[in-house]
Amino acid sequence: MNEWEVDELVFEVAEHLEGFTALVRPGHPAYLMGPAGVRLVVHPIWNQRGRIRVLGVYPDGSRGMLLNLRRHEITVTAARGAKFVAKRIERRLLPDYRRDLVACCERLAARSAENGTRAEFAETLLTLLPDATLTEKERETVIRWRLGNTIGTFTVHGDTTTSTIEIRNADRELTERMAYAVQHRAT
């Protein structure tokens, strides 16, 4: 099948899948766009004449962030027609893909909320520390500060439930203040 034939098939298949529309752009793969963020990409299989591969796609970048997402794909004989292809997609691909897509979106939303909480906390620390710098990493924020010879880092992890504090070259007064804060936290 060539690109034009796949594009035509995608338009026809979309008519047989409830709530789906075709997204066809020159120079890009053909997509079936469905409700609740469902995106299916359709490719011809170059070495199997008349067959196509239909692949469920997750939101952009999520497979790189959420490494244990399953791959959902089927191959179908396109020569049997759009209605046959639609039935195969509905029966063999969509049930598991939809379930995993919902789980993926929930995890992305939780991670986004976590990142927002961490950003707010980091902003608070930045206002308290003169000339501090901030570095973002995957699921952690590192704030570095310096005051004379004393240097330190606050590493805020995940959703801010835990942090790591490191201070080097602290004078006696700062050391006593830290110990006092820890003592009051423990009581």
Beta strands, then each sheet from edge to edge (+ up, - down):
strand 1: 21-23
strand 2: 30-33
strand 3: 39-44
strand 4: 51-57
strand 5: 72-77
strand 6: 133-137
strand 7: 140-147
strand 8: 150-157
strand 9: 162-168
sheet 1: 1+ 2- 3+ 4- 5+
sheet 2: 6+ 7- 8+ 9-
end
